[in-house]
Amino acid sequence: MSKFSLNNKVASVVCGLSGIGKTISLSFAQLGIAVVTFDFNLDSAKEMVLCLNEVEFVTLNGN
Protein backbone atom coordinates (compact mmCIF):
# COMPACT_ATOMS: atom_id res chain seq x y z
CA MET A 1 0.00 0.00 0.00
CA SER A 2 1.33 3.43 -0.92
CA LYS A 3 2.13 5.84 1.91
CA PHE A 4 0.13 8.55 0.20
CA SER A 5 -2.60 8.70 -2.35
CA LEU A 6 -3.64 11.30 -4.88
CA ASN A 7 -7.09 9.75 -5.33
CA ASN A 8 -9.94 12.07 -4.39
CA LYS A 9 -7.71 15.15 -4.65
CA VAL A 10 -8.50 18.15 -6.84
CA ALA A 11 -6.04 20.14 -8.97
CA SER A 12 -6.68 23.45 -10.67
CA VAL A 13 -4.61 23.80 -13.85
CA VAL A 14 -4.47 27.26 -15.40
CA CYS A 15 -4.37 27.10 -19.21
CA GLY A 16 -4.90 23.36 -18.95
CA LEU A 17 -6.46 22.84 -22.36
CA SER A 18 -3.39 23.11 -24.57
CA GLY A 19 0.35 22.58 -24.56
CA ILE A 20 2.07 21.73 -21.29
CA GLY A 21 -1.10 22.51 -19.33
CA LYS A 22 -2.99 19.83 -21.24
CA THR A 23 -0.22 17.33 -20.58
CA ILE A 24 -0.27 18.16 -16.87
CA SER A 25 -4.08 17.89 -16.75
CA LEU A 26 -4.06 14.47 -18.40
CA SER A 27 -1.19 13.25 -16.19
CA PHE A 28 -3.02 14.34 -13.04
CA ALA A 29 -6.18 12.60 -14.24
CA GLN A 30 -4.24 9.38 -14.78
CA LEU A 31 -3.20 9.52 -11.12
CA GLY A 32 -6.82 9.81 -10.01
CA ILE A 33 -6.81 13.55 -9.39
CA ALA A 34 -9.96 15.48 -10.34
CA VAL A 35 -8.86 18.21 -12.75
CA VAL A 36 -10.43 21.66 -12.88
CA THR A 37 -9.35 23.89 -15.76
CA PHE A 38 -10.78 26.54 -18.04
CA ASP A 39 -10.35 28.17 -21.40
CA PHE A 40 -12.13 30.74 -23.51
CA ASN A 41 -12.21 28.30 -26.42
CA LEU A 42 -15.32 26.12 -26.08
CA ASP A 43 -14.05 23.65 -28.69
CA SER A 44 -10.87 23.05 -26.65
CA ALA A 45 -12.94 22.50 -23.53
CA LYS A 46 -15.15 19.94 -25.28
CA GLU A 47 -12.07 18.13 -26.62
CA MET A 48 -10.54 18.00 -23.13
CA VAL A 49 -13.72 16.48 -21.67
CA LEU A 50 -13.51 13.71 -24.27
CA CYS A 51 -9.82 13.14 -23.50
CA LEU A 52 -10.41 13.00 -19.74
CA ASN A 53 -13.26 10.52 -20.19
CA GLU A 54 -10.82 8.15 -21.93
CA VAL A 55 -8.05 8.34 -19.32
CA GLU A 56 -6.80 5.05 -17.91
CA PHE A 57 -5.87 5.36 -14.25
CA VAL A 58 -2.48 4.34 -12.89
CA THR A 59 -1.15 4.07 -9.36
CA LEU A 60 2.12 5.35 -7.96
CA ASN A 61 3.20 1.95 -6.65
CA GLY A 62 3.10 0.38 -10.13
CA ASN A 63 -0.07 -1.66 -9.72
N, C-alpha and C positions, 0 to 999 in steps of 0.2 A: 504494500500500500504506500502510495506517495505521501510525503510529509506535508505537502500542501496541494491544494486543488484550485484550478481556475474555473471549474464548473460553477454555474450560478453567479458569476461575476459579470459586471457590465463595463464596457469600455466605450468611451466617446472618442471617435476618430475624426478630427477636423480634415476636410478635403479628402474624405475616405472613399470617394467614388472613382478616382483615377490615379494613375501612377503609383508611387510608393504608398500612398494612403490606401489605395485599393488592395495592395498586397498585404499591408498590415491588417486591414479589416478582415480579409479572407483567412489570414494566419490565425488571428484571434478567434475567429469563428470555429476553425478546426480544433482549437484547444477547448472549446465549449463555452467561450465567453460570448455573452450577448453583445452585439455591436450596434452602437447608435452613431449614425453619421448623417450628413446632409449635403445637399448640392442644389444649385439653382437650376440645374438641367434635369428635367423630369425624366427624360429618356435614360440618362445615366442611373438615376435612382431605380427605375424599373429594372434595368439590366442587373444592378447590384442585388436586388431582391431575388431575381432568378438564380444568380450565382450563389448567394447565401443558402438558398433552399437546396442546392445540390452538394453542399459541403459535406465531406465525410469527416467524422470526428476522430481525433487521435488523442492519446494520453501521453503524459510526460514520462511515464516509466516504461514506455515501449510496448505496452499491451494494446 
